Amino acid sequence: MPRVESEPETWPEQKPNLTKRDSETGTEWDWEFEDSESEGKQPPTGPPAPPGSLASEGDDAPSLPSEGKDAPPLRTDGDDAPLPEGDNATPLPLEGDNAPRLPSEPDVAPRLQLERDDAPLPEEESPEPVAVCGHRRRCHTDCLEAPLSRAFQWLGWQVGAHPWIFLLAPLMLTAALGTGFLYLPKNEEENLEYQYTPVGSPAKAERRFVQNHFTTNDSYRFSPSRRSTETNFISILVVSHSDSLLDPATFTEVSKLDSAVQDLRAAQENGSQIQYQQVCARHRALCVPPNPLLHAWQVNKTLDLSSISFPIYNHSGQRLYLTGFFGGHILGGSLGMGQLLLQAKAMRLLYYLKTELPEDDVQSKQWIIHFLDQLNNIKNSLALEKIEVVHFTSVSRRLEFEATSETVVPLFHLAYIFIILFAVTSCCRFDCIRNKMCVAAFGVISAFLAVVSGFGLLLHIGVPFVIIVANSPFLILGVGVDDMFIMISAWHETSLADDIRQRMSSVYSKVAVSITITTITNILAFYTGVMSSFRSVQYFCIYTGTSLLFCYFYSITCFGAFMALDGKREVVCLRWLEKSDPKWSSFKKSCCFPFGSVPDEHGTDSHPVTLFFRDYFGPLLTSTESKFFVVFLYILYLTSSIYGCFQVEEGLDLRNLASDDSYITPYFNVEEGYFSDYGPRVMVIVTKKVDYWDKDVRQKLENCIKNFEKNYYIDGNFTEFWLSAYVQYLKGKSQDPNDKNTFMNNIPDFFSNFPNFEYDVNISSSNEIISSRGFIQTTDVFSSKDKKIMLFQLRSIAEDCQIPLMVYNQAFIYFDQYAAIVENTVRNVMVASAAMFIVSLLLIPHPMCSLWVTFAIGSVIVGVTGFMAFWKVNLDSISMINLVICIGFSFDFSAHISYAFVSSPQPSVNQKSIEALYLLGYPVLQSAVSTIIGVCVLATAKAYIFRTFFKIMFLVMVFGAAHGLIFIPVFLTFF
């Protein structure tokens, strides 16, 4: 956005008076010089001196020539404008936003155009001008901005002088870095746990402990609750079309489906086939049955399905645990070890496959993929009438997540088309000289080059490319064209009569600092995301921040060079139109200027939207009635946002990693509707050596187990602990469990009678129990909030126990995100906000401006977070990325508006607000609209991660623009 100019410098021995006048382009300032008798010097013919060079200081600093005694005085646009005193007191023209324009009269001698920053004069010869309106001196806060402006002024001159070098060098760099796409992973598997779970989470440390102290055996003694990691599996949910599936006819259909699945054979590359019996997890040499009650019915078809107890069914002296295998049930009176199962709407078939050995793991996954390919054929061949079937596998989430990346590629192309159309339309003029359609199109290409360069560099370095990074180009595309709009706007403020180098120097001195500020804030906002505990967030922020850095570099080099070349086209076009050819004169004008006259080569151009902000929107917004309405609107906004903040759900629902039309979506819907009564089965682990034969130790441990069972989320009927069973076993044999030798020597016999417990006790070679574990059953864990509370409470109970305990389940790896997401979000937002505050103090160090920037950042974050809940967006690693993004945009939208306000020389606060909107309203609006267009195509995406990105970016843009264009301009008038 255009930089707010500091006070212009005056020339030696001249007494300036500053008076205000109004023109078609807004408030301008006429400079009068009294008693000017000094002789001027010729203006510089070369480039402005680079910062720090001797040419910018000392007696050799160039000054303006005096126009002499015969030069006519400058005519002012108003009766009240004071005239210069003396015959020789000719006012000097100054270029810039506030420069007075020459009258287009032939008898007026041509004047030399001088950019205020082109040739800075020595400080001792440059007295500060005083604005007569307001009677106050302006606060100087450009300690860094002024030298940066001079540096960019010099760079602009060089770009204008050597455009082909600055154009071709970035193109060659892009070609070199683009070779990094050769390292883009193609067939590499996405590790969802690595990307979307917190780094260094407690559950990962707990898992390492379990893996180091306990073993499993998938081939002989498989137990899913005893595994530390997720095993290969296939889960089929069967839903009855009737009220219950507990009848022989429905069981017959389910049994046919089960037989068809187990008969599948997957072909290998060597021609051999993989059968289910080869890869199934086994218990006592038999494949683990997919459903214990179905297996019992298949063995004995006369089994009475109307007399089944739930959740534990005693079948021929063997306990069958039915939790998790039947859902949508209705229970009757007490029966056996549970209650009578009157109805069951759904049934689960769970096929566990071998995972431990690498070769078994590969074959299991091959068989699963073959199952996915053949299931629809199986359902069609069986012509199932009584049941509906949905399915899910251990590899489904990864496969479906990878498939979503293919759906976003066409949207990426569509986004570029929309951005080009918007850029071309917004830069279109019915004027063949000022028209910037080609320049706008190249600005979009420049953003694309930045994506290629940034991504290519990071791929060369070896930074992992994860699927969520596919969102980044949409954001870079929208943000990248913002700098283009700002530079084109500043170009229109230059004169056609000036040399290209002078025009480029003027553009860079005005906007390059502003572009630098916004780039620094955006990059800082993204690089703070590297501190996140989520790898996906880290990689996204690294890719996006680096690409934005290239986007900035290409804007001030490649795009600037193209704009300079287009400036030469303007000159050629203007000279062609000025040729005296009566025959073609009218044709030229009607063709090149169908709706206007030939532009004045000494004049500048104002966009109609900027005039709208000055003449209509600004006065309307600063009226008393509008201020009351804006305050009421903000109170309503803030109240709704705060309410929504307390309604936001935390955590990433893993079903959202797949597209909407994926087969896993109906699976999770059925599971949530019928099988959510019981949660994961949790290990309770004794982590250190204790004297299990000590009665007091056993009592403390038993008290801890009772504390777990008293918890709301625990069903005490399913507690399983080897120590309780072992003590009963010893007492049944009339052995003393309090004697150490007796206790330790009878353990092998106990394991031979109860082999499942063998994997729950870790006995060292010195015959000491290093660690052991039991199991508790969770229940009523429905929402992410329940998961977070349950995990926190169980860990608290374990910490409070007098015996060193630990709780673990493989699902805790994902549950930890619920606790980490809020902490990560708050930390990243606070660090990024602090960075924005420091940047605002350094580059625009006005205290009032910094305070309003901080206020806007906090207000936008609260608004986006609150309205996330209304739009059904969870606070997860994906939305956390966007909250970090909104910090940078909040800064962009508010910092320059507030700084323009506090720097304005206007006498009243309303006029200051109107001037700020006039200078910066249109760039802010273009920035918001271009970014929304860049991401709007994601609204049509079938994947949650892409739609969420659109939703939050839309909120960020709307609320950020509302603060910059409505709330901040009004609130500033109150102080």
N, C-alpha and C positions, 0 to 999 in steps of 0.2 A: 504494500500500500504506500502511497506517496508519503515521503518524509516531510514532516512539518519543518519548514525552513526556519533557521535561526535569523536573528536580526541582520539585515544586510549591512555591509560596510560602506562607509562614505569616503570621499576623496579629500586630499589635503587642502587645508585652508578654506574649507567650505562649511557653512553653517546650515545643517539640514533642518528643514521643517517637514513633518510628516502629516499629511492631511488625507482624510478618507473620502473616496467618492465611489459611487455605485456604477456598475457597468453591466452588460449583458452576461458577463461571465462571473459576476459576483463582486465581492468587496475588493477594491484595489486601493493602492496607496500612491499618491503623487508626491514626488520628492522635489523640494524647492531648495535651491542653494543661494544663499545670500552673500553678497560682497565677494564674489569669486573673481579673483584677479590672476590666479596662478595659471601658468602655461601647462597644458597637459602633455602627455607622452604617448607615443604610439602603442597600441595594444599588441600583445604578443602574437607572433605569427606561427609559433611552434606549439607543441602540446603543453598543457599545464605541467608545472613542475611536480614531480612525484613527492610524496610526503617526506619531509626531513631533508630535502635537497636545499642547496643554497639559493636556488632561483626563487624560492618562495619567500625569502626574507631579505631584508637589507635595503640599501638605497637603489638597487637595480630593479626593484619590483616595478613592473609596468603600471602605468596609469592611463587614464583617458585623455584624449586630446581635447583642447578647448575648441569650440566651434567658431570662435571669432566674433568680431563685432557685427558682421553682417548676417549672422545666422539668425533666422527667425525664432522667436520663443515658441515653446511647446504650448499648444492650445489645450486647455483643460476641459473636461466634460462637465461642466456645471457652472452656474453663475457665481456660486459662492467660492469657487476654488481660488485661492490666492495666487496672484501672478508673481513671477520672479522679479526681484528688485535689481535694477541696473541693466544696462544694455547688454552686458556680456554674461548675465546670469542665466545661462541656458540650462535647463534641467537635463540630467543625464538619464538616458533610458536604461532600465535594468530588466534583464529577462527573468522569467520565472512565473510562478502562478499569479503573483500580484503585480506583474509588470504592466505599466500603462502602455497602451497601443498608440501607434502613430495615426494621425488623420491621413486619409488617403487623398491628399491634395497634391497636385503636381508641382506647386511652387515651394513645397516644403523640401528642404535639402535632405538627402538621405543621411540617416544616422548610423553610427556603428553600434551593432548589437553586442552587449557584453553580459555574459553569464556571471552572476554574482560570485560564484565560487571559482570561476575560471582562473582568476589571477588575484589571489589574496594579497592585500597590501600589508605593509609593516604595521605592527600594532601601534607604534608611536604616531603614525600618520592616519589612524583610523579611529576617530572619536565615535563613541556609541551614539546612534540616533535615538531620539526620544519620541515616542508616539504621543501625539497630542490628545488622543482619545483615551480616557481612563486615567491619565495623569500618573501612571505607575510605570516603573521600569520592569522590563520582562526578566524573569528569573532565568539565569543562564545555567543549563543543566546538560551541556553538550561536551563534557570533558573527553568522552570517547567518541561521540558521534561526529564531532567536527573533523578530527584527524582521519577517521574512517571515510568520511565523505570526500575529503581531499584525495585519499588513496584511490577510491573508486572513480573519482573524477579523472585521475590520471589513467586508470585502467580503461575507462570508456574511450578516452582519446586514442589509446593504443588499439582498441578493438575497431574503432572507426577508421584508423589509418591502415590497419592490416587485417581486414575482415577474413580473407581466405585462410590465413594461418589459424585464426581462432575458430574457423568453421571446420577445417579439415583435421586439425589435431584431435579434437574430441571424437570425430568419426573414426579415426584410426585407433584411438584408445578403446572405443567401444568394440571394434572388430577384434582387437587383441583379447580384451577381457571376455568377450562373448564366447570364446573357445572353452570357457569354463563349463558351458552347458553340456559339453561332452562327458562331464563327470556327474551329470544329473542321474540319480538312481532310477532305474526303470523297473526292475523286478524285485527290488529289495522289499522285504516285509516291514510293514509299519508296526512298531512296538508301542502299542497304545499305553501300556503301563508305564513305560519309560517316558512317554511324552506328556501324559495327562494326570500323573500322580505326583505328589510333592517329592522333591529330592530330599533325602535324609529324613523321611517320615518315620515315626515310631514303629509303625507296622512293618516296615522293611527291616529294621533292627530286630524286631520280634521274629520275623521270618528267618533271618539268619541264625538266630538262636535255635529255633526249631529244627532247621536243617542240619545244624551241627550236633544236635543231641538226640534226635530221634530218626528212625529209619522207617521205610515202608516197603511193601513187596506187592507190586501190582500183579505179578504173575501167580501168586498163591494166596496171599492174605490181604486182598484189597479192602481198604476202608476209606471212603471219600472224606469223612470228617477228620481223619488222621493225616491227610496230606497237607503239606505246607504251601504248595502251589496248585494252581488250577490244572486239572488233568484233562486229557482229550475226552470229549464226550459228544453225544448227540441227544438232544432232548426233544421229545415229541409230546405235545399237549393235545389230548383228545377231548373234545367237547360234545356232549350228547345233544341231539336235537330235541330230546324229550326232557322231562324234569330230572331224570336220574339215569345213569348208565349201569346201575347195579342190577342187571338182568342178563340172563344167558345169551339172548340174541345180540345185545350190544357187545358183550364180552367176546362173542364169536367173531364179530367184525374186527374188534381190536386185536384179537389173536391172529387173524389173517394178516393184518397190517404188520404185526410183530414178526411173523414168519417170513413175510416178503422182505422186510428190512434185513433180517439175519441171513437171508439167502443171497444177498448181494455179493458180487465178486468184482473187485477192482483190478484191472489189467495193469501190469507193470511194463516198463520199456523192454525188459528182457523176454517178454512173452508170458511170464508166470502170472498167476492170479492171487490176489489177496482176499482171503475169506474172513468173515467176521470172527470165526473161532480162532484165527491166528492172532488177531489184534485185540480181542476183548480182554478186559481186566478180569482176573479170576479170584474166586474164593473157594479154597479147598478143591482145586483142579477143575472147577466148573465156572463157566462164564457167569459173572454177576447178573442175576435176572434184572431186566429193565423195570419190572414192577413186581414186588413180592407177592401181592394178592393175585395178580394175573397169573403168575407162575404157579402158585398153589392151585388155581382153578384149572390151568392147563394140565397139571398132573392128575387132578381129581375133578372131573367135570360135574360130579354130583355135589360139589361144595355149595352149601347154602349161602347165597349172597345176601340174604335178608337177615342174617344173624351175625354180622361182622361188627366187632367192637373197634372203636377208634379213640385214641390214636395208636394203641397197641393191641394187636390181635394175636391171641395164643393159638397157633396152628400146630396140632400134634405135638405139643410140648415145646414148640419153638416160637419165640417171640418175633412177630413181624411188626416192624415200625412203619406205620403208614403215613407219618407226617411228611408232607411234601409230595406224596404220590396221589392224593385225592383232594380235590378242591370243590368249593361250592357245596359243601356238605351241610346236612341238617341232622342233628344228633337227638337221640331219644334218651331213655333212662339208662342207669348204670348197667354195665354188662362187662363181666370179667375185669380186665385191667383198664377199662375206659368206659365209653358210652356207646350205645347202640347206634350204628351208622344207618340212618333211615334213608337218606338220599345223598347222592354225590353227582354233581353236574359235570365234573371234569376229572380226567385221569392223566397222569404223567408216565411216559415211557422213557427211561433214562439209561442210555447205553454208554457205559464207561469203557474206555479203551486204554491200552498200555501207553505209558508216557516216560517211564524211567530211563530206559536205554535209548540212545540216539536212533538206532536202526528201527526200534519199535515205534518211536515217535514219528519217524518219517512215514512208515507204513500206515500207521493209524490215521495220519492226516490225508494220505492218499485215499484211504477208504472213505473218510468223511467227505472229501470232495466228490468222489464217485456217488455217494449217497445224495448229495445236493443235486447232482445232475440227473439222478434217476427217480427222485421222490415223486415228481409230478406224474411220471409214467406209471409208477406204482399205484398212485391214487386213482388214476384213470382206469387202470386195468382191474382194480378191485371194485370199482363202482360203489363206493361207500355211500350208504343211504341214511344210516342212523347217527353218524358222527361227522364232526368237522375236525380237520387236522391242521395244526400249525407246528412249525419246527424251528429249531435253533441249534447251532453247534459251537464248539469251542473256537472254530476259525471263522465263524460267520461275521463277527463284529469287525475283524480285521479286513476280510474280503469286501464287505459292504462299505467300509470306510474308504478303502482304496478306490472303490468304484465311483465314489462321489467326486473324486478329482477329475474324472473324465467328463462329468456333466457340466463342470464350470468352464471348460475351455471355450465352448461356443459363446458363453456369456461374456467372456473376456473380449472376444472380437466385437460383440455387440456394444460393449461399453466404450470401446475406442471409436466406434462409428458415432455414437451419441455425443461423446465429448467433442469430436471433430465438428459435428454439426452445430453444437452449442458455441464452440469457439468461433467458427466461421460466421455464425449468425450474429453473435454479440459484437464482433469486430467488423461487420459489414457496414460500408458507407456507400451512399449513392454518389460517389465521388471517386473517379478513377485514380486520383492522386492520393487521397487519404485512406483509401480502402486497404484494409489489412487482412483480407481473407487468407491469402497465401501465408502470411506471417503467422496467423493464428493456427493454421494447419501444421506448419512446421513446429510450432510450440508444443503441439500434442506429440509430434514425432520426437521432439527433444525429451519429453517425459518417458517415452518408450525407450529411448537410448539409455536413459538413466536406469531403468529397470534391468535392461540387458547388462549394463556395466556393473551395477551393484550385485545382482545375482551371480554373474559370471565370476566376479572377484571372490565372493564368499565360497562358491563352489570350488574354485581353484585352491582356496585355503583349506577347504575340507569341512566347512560348517554344515551340519546335517540339514537337508531340505525335507521339511515335514509338510503334510498336506495343508495345514492351516496357513502356511506361508502363501498359498495360492490366493488368499484374500489381499495380500499386500499390493499387487499391481493395480487393483481397483482403487485403493487408497492413494497410491503414488500418482496415478493418472489424474485423480481429482485435485490433489494438492499441487501437483506439478504445474498445472496450467495457471494457477493463481499468480505466480511470478510473471508469467507471460502477460496476463491482463494488466498488471501494474506497470510493466515496462512499456507496453503499447500506450497506456494512458499517459505516461510521462512523455512519450515521443510526440503525441499530439499537441503537447504544450510547447514544443519547440517550433522555430520558424523555418519555413522552407528556404529562406534566403541564406541561412547559415550553412557553413561547411559541415559535411557529415561528421568530421571529427569533433567539431564543437557541439553538434546536436547529441552525439553519443556521450560526450563528456557531461553534458547537461543532464541527460537521462540518468546516467550512473550516479551522479552526485546527488540526485534527488531521491532515487528509489533503492539504490543498492544497499544502503544501510538498513532500510526498512526490511528488504528481502533477507538480509543477513540476520536481523533480529528474529524474524519469524522462523527462519531455518534453524537457528540455534535452539530456540525454544522447542520446536517440534522434534529435533534430533535428541535433545536432552530428555524430553518426555519419553521417547522410545528407548533410549539407552538406560534409563532408570528401570525399565522392565527387565533388564538383564539380571537384576537382583531377585527376580521372582523365583519361587521354589518349583515352578512348573517349566519343564524343558520346552514345551510347545510355545509358551509365552516368551521365553528367552530367545528362541530361534526366530520367531516372528519379529520381535523388536530389533534384533540384529539385522535381519534382512531389510526391514522397512527403514530403519534409521540410516543404514548405509546407502540405500537407494535414494533416499531424500537428500543425502549429502551430494551424490552425483547429480541429482536433479538441480540442486543449487549451482553446482559448478558448471553444468551445461547451460543454465539460464544466463549466466554472466559471461559466458564465452561463446558457445555454439549458437545459441539463440540470438544473443546480441550481435554476433557477426552477420547472421542472416538478416536481422533488422537493419543493419548498416547497409547491406547490399540492396535491400528493398528501398532504403532512403535514396540511393543513387537512381533507382528506377523512378522515384518521385520527381527527382530533378529532371531526368530525361523527358518524362511525360509532361512536366510543366513547360519546359522549353519548346516542346513540340506544339503544345497548345498556344503558346505565345507567338508562334511564327505568323507573320502577316500574310495570310492567304484568304482573301475575302470569299473565294469560291467554297472553301471547306470550313470556314469559321463557324457558321451556324451548325453545320453537321457535327463538328467536333464537340461543341458545347452541348448539343442535344444528346449526343451519344455518351459523353463522359460525365455530364452533369445534368441528368434528366430532371432533377428536382431543385436545382439551385444554380448559383453562379460560380464562376471560377474562383477558387479560394485565394485570399490575399497571401502572397508568399511571405509577408512579414507578420502575418497573423497566426493565431493558435486556434485549436479546435476544442470545443467542449461537448461532451456527450450529453444527449438530451436527458438521460437519467440523472446525471449530476445536477442539472438545472432543476429537475423535479425535486430532488432532495433540498435544494436551496429555496426554491420559490413556493413549494406546496407542503411537502412532508415535514420539513423542519419547523416552519411557522405553526402548522397544525399541531405537531407534537409538543411544542413549548407553550401552547395556550393553557390557561388555568384549568379549563374543563378536561382537557386531555391528560393533564398531569394527575388529576384526581382519579381518572379512569385507569391510567397506567399503574398508579399505586395500588388500586383495588385489584387490578389484574395480577400484579406481582404477589400480593398477599395470597390470592387464590392459588397461584402457581406454587408458591413456597409451601402452603398448607398441604396441598395435594401431594407434593413431592415428599415431604416429611412423613406423611401417612404411608405413602407407598414404600418408603425405605424400610418400614417395619413389616412389610408384607412380602419382601423379596425372599425367595427360596434359594438355598445355597447348594452348590454342587452340580456336577455335570452328569446328567442322566445318560448312561452309555448307549441307550437306544438312539439317542440323538446324533450319534456319530454316523448313522446310516441315513440313506435317503428316505423320503416319505413313502415311496412305493416299494420299499424293501420288504422281504418276507419276515424280517425280524420284528417289524413294528406290530403286526397283529399278534405275534407270539408274546411280546412283552405286555400287550394289552390284556390278553387272556391270563397271563401269569399274574399280573397285578390285580385282576378282577377275581380270581379264584384261588390263588396260591400264596397270598400275602399274609396269611395268618401266622405262619412260622417263618422266622428268619434263619440266619446261619447258626450252625452248631459251633460253639466257641470252646477252644481249649483253655483250661486253667492249668498253668504250668508252675511247678515248684522249681525255681531256678537255681537253688543252691543245695548243698548237702545239709540234710537235717536228720535228726534221730527219729525215724519213723516208728521205732519200737518204743519210744518214750510216750507214755500215755498223755502227758501234758502237751507234747508237740502235736499228737493226733487230735487232741481236743481243740487246740488253737486252729488247726487246719480245718477241722469240722465246723468250727464257728465261722470261719471265712467262707466255706461253701454255703452255709446257711444264709450268710449275708448276701451272697449272690442270688440265692433262691428267693429271698425276700424282695428283690428288685422287681419293679413293675414289668420290665422287659424280659424276665426269665420265667420259664415254666419249670417248676421244681420236680415235676413228675418224670422228667427225662434226664436228670442228672446221672452221670456215669463216672465212677471214680474207682480205680483199681484198689486203693487202700481200704475202702469200706468192704469191698468184696473179699479182699485178702484176709482182713481181720475176722470176718464171718467164717471164712474157710478154715482158718487156724482154730477158731473156737469149735467149729464142727468136728475137728480132729482132736479136740481136747489138748491143743497146744497153747502155750503161753505167748501171746503176741507182744508181751512186754520184755521178753528176753531177746537180746540182740542176736545170739547165735541161732535160736529157734526161728526168729523172724527172717533172717537172711538165708538160712539153709533150706527153708521150705518154699522159697520163691520158684525154683525150677519146676517143682511138682504142681504148683498153682498154675503156672503158665501152660503146662501140658493139659490141664483140665479146662483152662480158660485162655485159649491161644490168642484171642483178640487183645488181651492186656499185655502181651509180650512186647508190643511196640510202644507201650506207654511208660515203660520204666527203662532208664538208662543206667546200667550197672557196669562199673569199671572193671578192669582186670584184677584190681585188688579187692573185688567183691564189696564195693561201696556204691550206694545209690547216688549218682551225681545229680540227676534230675528226674522228675516224673510229671505226669499230666492226667487230668480228668477232663470231663466235658459237661457243659451246660447248654440248654436249648433256649434260644431267644424266641420271642413271640411279639406280635403286634408292632412290628417295625415296618411302618407303611411309607412314611415320607423321609425326605432327606433330613428334616429336623429330628425325626425319631432316631435315625441312624447316628446323627451327631451326638444327641443326648445319651443314647444307649452306650456308645463307645466311651464317652467321657465318664459316665457313671461306673461302668465296669472297670475301667482303668483306675478310677478313684478307690473303688473297693479293694482292688488288688494292692494298691499302694498303702492303704490303711491297715492291711492285714499284718499280724505279727510274724507271719511266715512269708519269706520272699516269694511273691507270686507275680505272674505275668499272664495276660489274656491275649489270645490270638486266634484269628481266622483269616483265611486268604482274602476274604472280602474286605477286611480292614485296610488293605492296601488302597482301595478306592474310597473307603469311608474317611480316611485321613484328609481327603481333599476338603471335606466339609469344615473341618477345624482350621485348615491352613488357608482357605481361600479368603476369608475375611481379614486375617492377619496380613497376608500378602498384599491384598488390595489397599488396606489402610497404609501400610508401610510405603508402597510404591507411590500412592497419591501424595503422601506427606513429603517424601523426598523430592518428587517431581515438582510439587508446589513450591517447596523451598528453593529449588533450582530456578524456577520461573521468577520468584521474588528477587533473587540475587541478580539475575539477568536484567530485570526491569530497573534495579537500582543502578547497575553499571552503565547500561546503554540509554535508558531514559530515566535518570535518577531524580525524578521529582517525587517527593514523599506522597503527595496526594494521589499521583498516578499509580504508584506501587500499591497503595492501599486499595484503590478501586480494582486493580488487576487481581489482587488476592481475593477480594470480595467476589468478583465475577467467576473466578475459577471455582471457589467453593460453592457458589450458587448453582452453576451449571452441573457440577458433579452431583449435588443433591438432587437436582431435577432429573438428570439422566437415570440415576439409581432408583429414584422413586417411580418414575414412569416405566422402568423395566418391569416392575411387578404388574402394572396394568396391561402390559403387552406380552405377558407370560414368558418373560425372559429370566432365566435363573442367573444368580451370581456364581459364575464358574470361571474356569481359566480363559474361556473365549471372551466372555463379557468383560473380564478384568482387563484384557488387552485394550478394549475400547474405552474403558474408564481412564486408562493411562493416556490414550489418544486425546480424549476430550480436554485434558489439561493443556496440551499444546494449543488446541483450537480455541479454548477459552481465552488464553493469553492473546492469540492473534486478533480475536474479535474485539477485545476490550482495551488492550494496551494502547493502541494507536488512537482510538477514539478519545480516551481519557487524556492522553498526552496532547492531542490536538486541542482539546478543550482548555487545559491549564496553560497551554502556550499561546492561546489566541489573544490578540491585542484588542479584541472587541470590548466595549465598555460594559456590557451587561451579560449576565450569565445566559440568557436566552440566545443572544447573538453569538456567544461563544459556542453554544450547543449547535446552532444552525450551521456555523462555519465548519465545525468538526464533521457534521453529516455531509456537508457539501464537498469537503475534501476527500472523505474516506467512505461515505455511505455506499457508493456504487462498487468500489473494490471489495468491500465486505460482502455485499450482496452477490457479486460474481463468485467470490470464494466459496460461499455456502452453496450456491446453485451448482457450480461446477463439481464440487465434491459429491453432492447428492446425486447428480447425474452419473458420476463415475461409479457409484455403488448401487444405484437404483435397480440395475439389471439383476442384482443378487436377490431382489425381492421375489423373483420368479424361480429361484433355485429350489430344488427338491430336498436339499440338505439343510438341517437345522443350523450347522455351523456357519453357513453362508447367509442364511436369512437373519440370523442373530447379528451378524456383522452389519448387515444393512440396517436393521432396526435401530441399533445403538448409534451408528453413524448418522442416521437420519435425526435421532433425538439430539445428538451433539450439535449438528449443523443448525437445526431449528432453534434450539435453546441458546446456542452461542450467538447466532445472528440476532435473535431477539434481545439478548443482553447488549450487544454492540450497537444495535440500531434503535432500540426502544428504551430499555430500562436504564442503561448507563447514561445516555444523553439527558434523560429526565432527572435522574437522581443527582447528577452533577449540578443541576440548577438549584438544588436545595442547600448547597454548601458554599 
